[in-house]
């Protein structure tokens, strides 16, 4: 009996050992991809197909029309494949511009903007632009190259830990490890970018997942393998890794869009808000960029706001939501209005620095806050304000449901009229200057002359701050600014994306003379891609927004001063070189000849005449702007030209030239 028991225990132990050993072998085979290789074919050796084709197929299925890039060898297969499928490749002069342009496309088209850049420094150049998209809540897909899968961390060219760099900036980060995973990874990333609170996503493509099998296999060959068993192991491992990269690569896969989840207010929350608004005597709506997000059309949101009849302050991308001259749109004295209001609806607006962290809100007011992001919804609510109703949901859809529930109810007429009466132009706009053109007068004049289809891109500090109060976008999605991050340098990229999305619209960049320096090279991009834009430069030869506080507080303007002459010579020389003055269209040369008197300055250094790239000082009355506008914008010849135009406004009260 004792022997039998011992035999059974030994048999059981052996069975367990064999089972564990077999399971271990299966696990190892699975991890090494051996099991997958048994049932899925590896790409034929001579096949020209490559991973870039999978990327392009998914992008086309999702309605992507543009991919912005600065070319690099790591990502060339993606660009070539996209072009073959009819996706337009738009190359820029800086990677940040490519991301800014994709950001603009996302905002204006309601789809995901796409940018593709090379590994290492190509990706690090996009960090600021990606962070800007994150804070602006723009759905954006960044495609980045990377070192080959087996060479990562071994000192390959442009090899850094890119995933760690982008994880804090993106909603989703992934590194593709085989060709078969490309389609599902891109589909997943596109869905995540648009779901919940939109934002950027990042996919890293090692170079060996994008190029054809026969080219990659050459790089996997070991010229001098170790001798003996070690050499055989190394050779087998490399061969197996190669097969894993391409096993099942070209099997048919679903490339259609995945479902997008957008949070919505509950019926109970909407009903409670209906009751609060119906009892309010002095309600105010603060509309933020989130209200312009899909799926609700902006025209429907505008109709809902007009039906509600509640005075509105518009910020960010929502500028222009009510058109140019709506009696409901209040532009000035927001703090005073919020102190009087008995109900405030924060529709996608955040209580950050723009609302003094909530301190401008009246503690006695009923506050309804609607935001897709819970953190933004309740930001600073534990310190300076407290929402009566906090709704984590889509602001646009909420406004439609609120309007429907309040149908027949109107806001007391005297309240909007009272706010509108205080919404007057500042007297400073009429002040005269003895030498330089007043910037506020210029902005008023340009605003009057701007076409109804115009899109305004804001890129600057002092000058743009004035433009935000004075210029009136003609409709929804016709104002583009960086958003909460306040990034300088968005102008070139935003204008490029806007012009491609709306080719029939006039695109105006409102530049400060400082911010212009970040993207002036992109006027080459505008020329090459036939995307004419108009740049209005407020030039005071100073970082004025900083100097205004630095000088009185610290007693020095160090690093704040720029130079009129130096900037002008540099800009004009660069742009003249880019556009090629001798090759300029005859129509543009005629325009330049008509405007020649405006390019001549008198100062201590004598008269200065600038070439017909139209970098122009103006010291005369506002009528000059009208003349400039007529020749440069209204002229049919200009509309048909491929050249972008500078109108440089010198509005400084600084020293003589």
Secondary structure by P-SEA (a helix, b strand, c coil): caaaaaaaaaaaaaaaaaaaaaaaaaaaaaaaaaaaaaccccccccccccaaaaaaaaaaaacccbbbbccccccaaaaaaaaaacbbbbbcccaaaaaaaaaaaaaccccbbbbbbbcaaaaaaaaaaaaaaaaaccbbbbbbbbcccccccccccccccccccccccccbbbbbccccaaaaaaaaaaaaaacccbbbbbbbbcccccccaaaaaaaaccccccccaaaaaaaaaaaaaaaaacccccccccccccbbbbbbbcaaaaaaaaaaaaaccbbbbbcccccccccccaaaaaaaaaaaccbbbbccccccccccccccccccaaaaaaaaccbbbbcccccccccccccccccccbbbbbccccccccccccccccccccccccaaaaaaaaaaaaccccccaaaaaaaaaaccccccccccccccccaaaaaaaaaaaccccbbbbbbccaaaaaaaaccccccccccccccccccccaaaaaaaaaaaacccbbbbbbcccccccccccaaaaaaaacbbbbbbbbcccccccccccccccccccccccccaaaaaaaaaaaaaaaaccccccaaaaaaaaaacccccccccccbbbbcccccccccccaaaaaaaaaacccccccccccbbbbbcccccccccc
